[in-house]
Amino acid sequence: MPQRKAPRKPGAALVIEGDCARPTAFTHYDLGQVHEYYQVDDIAKLDQRLEGKAVRLRKLIDLVGPGFHAKYLTVESEDGKFSASLPLEETMRTALVVYEKKGKPLDREDGGPVRFIIPYFPDKCANVKGAVHMVLSEEPGRDTRPSNAKEHDALHAAEKAKS
């Protein structure tokens, strides 16, 4: 299936496109309108280090209609410096898209406009702050996660230095 692009929408917080029937640009409002069954009002109940409101990734994937050949999800940060390419089926079981904190859109300081997290996933670098773009594909996409312990430690040292 050809890679499909989502129509651009002013104020979009997250775009999901690629191997899907209905590529979509979701605003903060759109994410909040997803059925309450798929909302997580307090993600601290899943991970005490985090706070905010999230929507379950599996519902967003259902809304875009993944193609038959879509096997991977690539999540990209707003600045384009970080991306993670993950197996779609495994990832969408538990992954969350955090979009709100204390009743307001997630600030960039907190990882906004949306933050992609997979609670209890062994590789914490699969979580993406400032996630704005997701691509469904048959093959793995761009993945900038550290490939060894030295790279991993350097990445987190640089993040700590920023804060």
Contacts in CASP RR format, 6 or more apart in sequence:
PFRMAT RR
TARGET T0000
AUTHOR 0000-0000-0000
METHOD contacts of the structure
MODEL  1
MPQRKAPRKPGAALVIEGDCARPTAFTHYDLGQVHEYYQVDDIAKLDQRL
EGKAVRLRKLIDLVGPGFHAKYLTVESEDGKFSASLPLEETMRTALVVYE
KKGKPLDREDGGPVRFIIPYFPDKCANVKGAVHMVLSEEPGRDTRPSNAK
EHDALHAAEKAKS
1 19 0 8 1.000
1 67 0 8 1.000
1 68 0 8 1.000
1 69 0 8 1.000
3 17 0 8 1.000
3 18 0 8 1.000
3 19 0 8 1.000
3 135 0 8 1.000
3 137 0 8 1.000
4 17 0 8 1.000
4 18 0 8 1.000
4 19 0 8 1.000
4 20 0 8 1.000
4 21 0 8 1.000
4 23 0 8 1.000
5 17 0 8 1.000
5 18 0 8 1.000
5 23 0 8 1.000
6 15 0 8 1.000
6 16 0 8 1.000
6 17 0 8 1.000
6 23 0 8 1.000
6 24 0 8 1.000
6 25 0 8 1.000
7 23 0 8 1.000
7 25 0 8 1.000
8 25 0 8 1.000
9 25 0 8 1.000
9 27 0 8 1.000
11 27 0 8 1.000
11 28 0 8 1.000
12 25 0 8 1.000
12 26 0 8 1.000
12 27 0 8 1.000
12 132 0 8 1.000
13 26 0 8 1.000
13 27 0 8 1.000
13 28 0 8 1.000
13 31 0 8 1.000
13 99 0 8 1.000
13 105 0 8 1.000
13 112 0 8 1.000
13 113 0 8 1.000
13 114 0 8 1.000
13 132 0 8 1.000
14 25 0 8 1.000
14 26 0 8 1.000
14 31 0 8 1.000
14 60 0 8 1.000
14 97 0 8 1.000
14 99 0 8 1.000
14 113 0 8 1.000
14 114 0 8 1.000
14 131 0 8 1.000
14 132 0 8 1.000
14 133 0 8 1.000
14 134 0 8 1.000
15 23 0 8 1.000
15 24 0 8 1.000
15 25 0 8 1.000
15 26 0 8 1.000
15 132 0 8 1.000
15 133 0 8 1.000
15 134 0 8 1.000
16 23 0 8 1.000
16 24 0 8 1.000
16 26 0 8 1.000
16 60 0 8 1.000
16 61 0 8 1.000
16 64 0 8 1.000
16 134 0 8 1.000
16 135 0 8 1.000
16 136 0 8 1.000
17 23 0 8 1.000
17 24 0 8 1.000
17 64 0 8 1.000
17 133 0 8 1.000
17 134 0 8 1.000
17 135 0 8 1.000
17 136 0 8 1.000
18 70 0 8 1.000
18 135 0 8 1.000
18 136 0 8 1.000
18 137 0 8 1.000
19 66 0 8 1.000
19 67 0 8 1.000
19 69 0 8 1.000
19 70 0 8 1.000
19 136 0 8 1.000
19 137 0 8 1.000
19 138 0 8 1.000
20 64 0 8 1.000
20 65 0 8 1.000
20 66 0 8 1.000
20 67 0 8 1.000
20 70 0 8 1.000
20 136 0 8 1.000
21 64 0 8 1.000
21 65 0 8 1.000
21 66 0 8 1.000
21 67 0 8 1.000
22 63 0 8 1.000
22 64 0 8 1.000
22 65 0 8 1.000
23 64 0 8 1.000
24 30 0 8 1.000
24 63 0 8 1.000
24 64 0 8 1.000
26 60 0 8 1.000
28 99 0 8 1.000
28 100 0 8 1.000
28 105 0 8 1.000
28 113 0 8 1.000
31 55 0 8 1.000
31 97 0 8 1.000
31 99 0 8 1.000
31 100 0 8 1.000
31 114 0 8 1.000
32 39 0 8 1.000
32 53 0 8 1.000
32 55 0 8 1.000
32 99 0 8 1.000
32 100 0 8 1.000
34 55 0 8 1.000
34 59 0 8 1.000
34 60 0 8 1.000
34 63 0 8 1.000
35 59 0 8 1.000
38 55 0 8 1.000
38 56 0 8 1.000
38 58 0 8 1.000
38 59 0 8 1.000
39 53 0 8 1.000
39 54 0 8 1.000
39 55 0 8 1.000
39 56 0 8 1.000
40 46 0 8 1.000
40 53 0 8 1.000
40 54 0 8 1.000
40 55 0 8 1.000
40 56 0 8 1.000
40 96 0 8 1.000
41 53 0 8 1.000
42 51 0 8 1.000
42 52 0 8 1.000
42 53 0 8 1.000
43 50 0 8 1.000
43 51 0 8 1.000
43 52 0 8 1.000
43 53 0 8 1.000
43 54 0 8 1.000
43 96 0 8 1.000
43 98 0 8 1.000
43 117 0 8 1.000
43 119 0 8 1.000
44 50 0 8 1.000
44 51 0 8 1.000
44 52 0 8 1.000
46 96 0 8 1.000
46 119 0 8 1.000
47 117 0 8 1.000
47 119 0 8 1.000
47 120 0 8 1.000
50 98 0 8 1.000
50 117 0 8 1.000
51 101 0 8 1.000
51 102 0 8 1.000
52 98 0 8 1.000
52 100 0 8 1.000
52 101 0 8 1.000
52 102 0 8 1.000
52 106 0 8 1.000
53 98 0 8 1.000
53 99 0 8 1.000
53 100 0 8 1.000
53 101 0 8 1.000
53 103 0 8 1.000
54 96 0 8 1.000
54 97 0 8 1.000
54 98 0 8 1.000
54 99 0 8 1.000
54 117 0 8 1.000
55 96 0 8 1.000
55 97 0 8 1.000
55 99 0 8 1.000
56 95 0 8 1.000
56 96 0 8 1.000
56 97 0 8 1.000
57 91 0 8 1.000
57 92 0 8 1.000
57 95 0 8 1.000
57 96 0 8 1.000
57 97 0 8 1.000
57 116 0 8 1.000
58 92 0 8 1.000
58 93 0 8 1.000
58 95 0 8 1.000
60 97 0 8 1.000
61 73 0 8 1.000
61 88 0 8 1.000
61 92 0 8 1.000
61 136 0 8 1.000
64 136 0 8 1.000
66 88 0 8 1.000
66 136 0 8 1.000
67 136 0 8 1.000
69 138 0 8 1.000
70 88 0 8 1.000
70 136 0 8 1.000
70 137 0 8 1.000
70 138 0 8 1.000
71 87 0 8 1.000
71 88 0 8 1.000
71 89 0 8 1.000
71 137 0 8 1.000
71 138 0 8 1.000
71 139 0 8 1.000
72 85 0 8 1.000
72 86 0 8 1.000
72 87 0 8 1.000
72 88 0 8 1.000
72 136 0 8 1.000
72 137 0 8 1.000
72 138 0 8 1.000
72 139 0 8 1.000
72 140 0 8 1.000
72 141 0 8 1.000
73 85 0 8 1.000
73 86 0 8 1.000
73 87 0 8 1.000
73 88 0 8 1.000
73 91 0 8 1.000
73 92 0 8 1.000
73 134 0 8 1.000
73 135 0 8 1.000
73 136 0 8 1.000
74 83 0 8 1.000
74 84 0 8 1.000
74 85 0 8 1.000
74 86 0 8 1.000
74 134 0 8 1.000
74 135 0 8 1.000
74 137 0 8 1.000
74 140 0 8 1.000
74 141 0 8 1.000
74 142 0 8 1.000
74 143 0 8 1.000
75 83 0 8 1.000
75 84 0 8 1.000
75 85 0 8 1.000
75 86 0 8 1.000
75 116 0 8 1.000
75 128 0 8 1.000
75 131 0 8 1.000
75 133 0 8 1.000
75 134 0 8 1.000
76 82 0 8 1.000
76 83 0 8 1.000
76 128 0 8 1.000
76 131 0 8 1.000
76 132 0 8 1.000
76 133 0 8 1.000
76 134 0 8 1.000
76 135 0 8 1.000
76 142 0 8 1.000
77 83 0 8 1.000
77 128 0 8 1.000
77 129 0 8 1.000
77 130 0 8 1.000
77 131 0 8 1.000
77 132 0 8 1.000
78 108 0 8 1.000
78 112 0 8 1.000
78 113 0 8 1.000
78 130 0 8 1.000
78 131 0 8 1.000
78 132 0 8 1.000
79 130 0 8 1.000
81 144 0 8 1.000
82 128 0 8 1.000
82 129 0 8 1.000
82 144 0 8 1.000
82 145 0 8 1.000
83 128 0 8 1.000
83 141 0 8 1.000
83 142 0 8 1.000
83 143 0 8 1.000
83 144 0 8 1.000
84 116 0 8 1.000
84 125 0 8 1.000
84 126 0 8 1.000
84 127 0 8 1.000
84 128 0 8 1.000
84 143 0 8 1.000
84 144 0 8 1.000
84 145 0 8 1.000
85 140 0 8 1.000
85 141 0 8 1.000
85 142 0 8 1.000
85 143 0 8 1.000
86 118 0 8 1.000
86 126 0 8 1.000
88 136 0 8 1.000
91 118 0 8 1.000
91 126 0 8 1.000
94 118 0 8 1.000
94 119 0 8 1.000
94 120 0 8 1.000
94 121 0 8 1.000
95 116 0 8 1.000
95 117 0 8 1.000
95 118 0 8 1.000
96 116 0 8 1.000
96 117 0 8 1.000
96 118 0 8 1.000
96 119 0 8 1.000
97 114 0 8 1.000
97 115 0 8 1.000
97 116 0 8 1.000
97 131 0 8 1.000
98 106 0 8 1.000
98 111 0 8 1.000
98 112 0 8 1.000
98 114 0 8 1.000
98 115 0 8 1.000
98 116 0 8 1.000
98 117 0 8 1.000
99 105 0 8 1.000
99 106 0 8 1.000
99 112 0 8 1.000
99 113 0 8 1.000
99 114 0 8 1.000
100 106 0 8 1.000
101 107 0 8 1.000
101 110 0 8 1.000
105 112 0 8 1.000
105 113 0 8 1.000
106 112 0 8 1.000
106 113 0 8 1.000
106 114 0 8 1.000
106 115 0 8 1.000
108 130 0 8 1.000
111 129 0 8 1.000
111 130 0 8 1.000
112 129 0 8 1.000
112 130 0 8 1.000
112 131 0 8 1.000
113 130 0 8 1.000
113 132 0 8 1.000
114 130 0 8 1.000
114 131 0 8 1.000
114 132 0 8 1.000
115 127 0 8 1.000
115 128 0 8 1.000
115 129 0 8 1.000
115 130 0 8 1.000
115 131 0 8 1.000
116 127 0 8 1.000
116 128 0 8 1.000
116 131 0 8 1.000
116 134 0 8 1.000
117 127 0 8 1.000
118 126 0 8 1.000
118 127 0 8 1.000
121 127 0 8 1.000
123 145 0 8 1.000
125 145 0 8 1.000
125 146 0 8 1.000
125 152 0 8 1.000
125 155 0 8 1.000
126 145 0 8 1.000
135 141 0 8 1.000
146 152 0 8 1.000
146 154 0 8 1.000
146 155 0 8 1.000
END
